[in-house]
Structure formats: structure tokens, C-alpha cells
Amino acid sequence: MEGSKFRVIIVGGSVTGLVLAHCLNRAGIDHLILEKGSEVAPDIGASIGIMPNGARILEQLGFYEKIERCIEPMSTSHITFPDGLALESRYPQDIHERFGYSVAFLARTEFLRIAYESYPEKTKVITGKRVTEVKHCQGGICAVTDDGSVYQGSLVVGADGVHSRIRSEMWRMANKDALESISDKEKKSMTVEYACVFGISSGIKCLGDGEQVNAFLDGAAVLMIQGKGDRTFWFLFKKLDQKYVYPDAPRFSMDDAEKLCSEMKDVRLYQELCVGDLWRNREIAAMTAVEEGLFKTWFYDRMVLLGDSIHKMAPNFGQGANCAIEDAAALASLLQTLLRGNPTQQPSLVQIRNTLQAYQDKRYPRVRGIYDDSWTVCRIHSRDGLLNKLVGRYYTQWNTSLPANIASKVFAGGETLSFLPVPVRSGRGWQSRSRSGKYGVWSYTVLFVFIAILAQGFISFSDELLFLK
């Protein structure tokens, strides 16, 4: 490829791939999307949450305003418990005041439609192309599809989700070259402990527009958000009977989803609303395993991973898609710096590897923190173990600002596209909470002090009962 234009081959045309294509387009970097499906915005999947850290990048790219027209900004959050306790929080309003962006959800297919329709180079999106192999080519790298087509570029990006073919090819080539083999421990670092039934329902009358419900259950949890147009986006999380190591995880059918929702149909979530009401009024629903894992090797040679292909987290914290959007912005910014002033230049393999190393070094620490937060929130929601029950039941009641403060720390440390102007949104949040994460250290210190006090009180109370006996 000597003398030809630098070209990025993006494998996967969903959220991550389309956002990266937008970023590369704005950076003036040649690219191509290979999507295995027959269309870019199929009517599958449930919802996607757009948080301020993702919204800011989408506004830089010029299509967040279209997304705003499809969302109902979240206004109020309700937290309910098995014993009937119900808490109310205005943390979504606090977030909007701090950052100028709302916490919002919309149908995944709507997001993909907007992203695709806003993308100016549609001829670069090729559907029906399932990549089966990646191999070295003269001066570059090639992606081979199942119909025998070969696409040559300077870099292959795996934006192909949790079951990433590019990740598998990267591991295969790394082990074959024996220069940087991937350990079995890393390959088995993704696990499954939860299943999730997700869906969209209509006619749920007890929720007002923009209201959210977090139902903390024992070994399960339900998250609901009332969106625009009388649509309720919901997720039912259920802890499995054992921990599975990916890819040896169970697969679920619609019959499995119906069975679980039937077993839980009388579980009350909010006011008179039960699980059965969500299931009966569903427009769309499916059940999937909840994979959790953060791989340490983000690139090899001329291959690099983004989004769920490298970090898959529980959706309770709402950061999966937003972290993928940040990945795209970070990689595009670094590539733009590499090629700045000469977009037709072919950088050396050493320069490309150095750029990909900078991408991994920049993203891994931040994603590690968000992944850990997501892991913890999932288990607090499902009241998994005594500690998580205490935190969910008592600490959130005592510290009502906790959700907004922890989320604010995450949002404020978000990526932006370095080569585009940063949107000016009102709110002190972008400036007042640094990337250092000092709030998180302070928060968890207070949390453990609180738990220690609570535990001491419990022990003292138990001693009194023994004395009375």
C-alpha cells in the first residue's frame, strides 16, 4: 500500500462502528464499514441510554440535536425495595443542571437510523459482509469476508461487539506470530453471572414521562424508564445459579424469557405495577446473557478493538454505549494527530503501533473505573450479599446525592474529539469534577465508615438480644 491513502476498515456497523465512521469523516481519514447484517438499523434490540459524556461527543459530530427530538429527558428516579420502601430522587435533574445534557433513553433502532441518516458517506457502508479472516497484505492488512471479497487497508478496527470476530483474529495472529501471545487467563476473563430480559412496553399508566424506576429485588432487579410516545424501556436482571466463563455461557430463547417473567409476574415493582404488566404490554422483548469482562490487550499489529469487543459491562450503570462512543473519539483523535498535515501519508508500522499503544494507555484506566462501578451497581441493584443489601437499603437512603455525584465524576472525565470545538453547554459539572476521581475516593471512604458504624450497631443490638435471653 506504499504511496496510497491511509485507510481504516471498520468491522461492525452498529453504534460503535457508525460513531467511529462519523469521527473519521470529520477528521478527513479514509475508511470503510463492513457490516454483516443486511441493514444498518434493524428493528431488533431494545433501548440505548445516552449520558452526558456520550452526548457531548455526538454534539461535536453534529447529530445530537436529532437525538434530542426523540427522547424524553429523565426527570425523577424512584428506588423501591422488597419490604415496600420507596425512595425518590431528583438526580436526573441534578445531572442536567450540572452538565447541560439530560440522562435519556431511546430505541436502539432509532439511534442507528439517526446516526446512519446523518452520515454523509453512505457508499462507505457495505452491508451483508461477514468478516471471517484478517491477514497481512503487502504494506497493510486485509479483511476477508464470507463471500470471498478482500478489503485492504492500513488498520482494521473491531467494532463488532461482544462476540467479536476481530478479537478472535487478533488473538490468533498474536499467538501465531509468537511475538505477543495472549494468555489463556486473559481469554477466559469474561464471565457471565446474570441474565437479562429486556423490552419495550406501552400503556404503562403509573409512570409519567421521564420517570425512572429502579426496583431492587433479591437476586434480581428491574430498571424501567418512561420514554417518549408512551413507551417504557425496561430491563429485568436475574442472577444465575452459577458463574460461567465465556464463551461457555447459556443462550436464552423467547420461551426462557416468558418463563422467567411468568415466574416473577406478581413481583411488585412500583405502586401497583408488576413484572407481569411489563410482559403483557410488551412490543418487543428478548433475553440474553449479561457478559462482563475487560480485556487487557486492546490491539495487536494493525488491529485494534473498540466498545463491547474489548470491554463488556453490566448495563445497570448505563455506560456501555457511552464508553464505546468515547473509544471512537479517542482513537479518531489520535489517528488525526498521527496523520495531521498529510492525510495521504502512510505512517510506518512502528508509528501505528505507538498510536494504538497511546489509545490503550489513555482508555484502559478510565474504562477500568467505569467497569468496576458497573459491576458494583449491578450487584447493589440485585442485593447480592449482605454488604450490597446494606448499601442499597440504608446508604442510598442516607446519602441521597450519591447517584448524581458518582455519575458526575464519570461524566466529567469524558473524552472529546480533540480536533473539533467542544460544545458549550451550561452547567458547572464539566469544570468542577476533575478526572482525578478524588470524589470517588472520598465517597467510598465515607461509605465504609458508614457500613462500619452500621455493622457495629447491628453487633451491639445482637449482644443486647443475647443479654436479654
Secondary structure, DSSP 8 states (H G I E B T S, - for coil): -TTS--EEEEE--SHHHHHHHHHHHHHT-EEEEEESSS-SS-S-S-EEEE-HHHHHHHHHHT-HHHHHTT-----EEEEE-TTS-EEEE-HHHHHHHHHS---EEEEHHHHHHHHHHH-S-GGGEEES--EEEEEEETTEEEEEETTS-EEEESEEEE-S-TT-HHHHHHHHHHHHHTSS---HHHHT--EEEEEEEEEEEE--TTS-TTEEEEEE-SSEEEEEEE-TTSEEEEEEEEEEEEEEETTS-----HHHHHHHHHHTTT-EEETTEEHHHHHHTEEEEEEEEEEEEE-S--EETTEEE-GGGTEE--GGGS-HHHHHHHHHHHHHHHHHHHHTT-TT----HHHHHHHHHHHHHHHHHHHHHHHHHHHHHHHHHTT-SHHHHHIIIIIHHH-TTHHHHHHHHHHHT----TTS-------SHHHHS-TT-HHHHHHHHHHHHHHHHHHHHHHHHHHHHHHH-
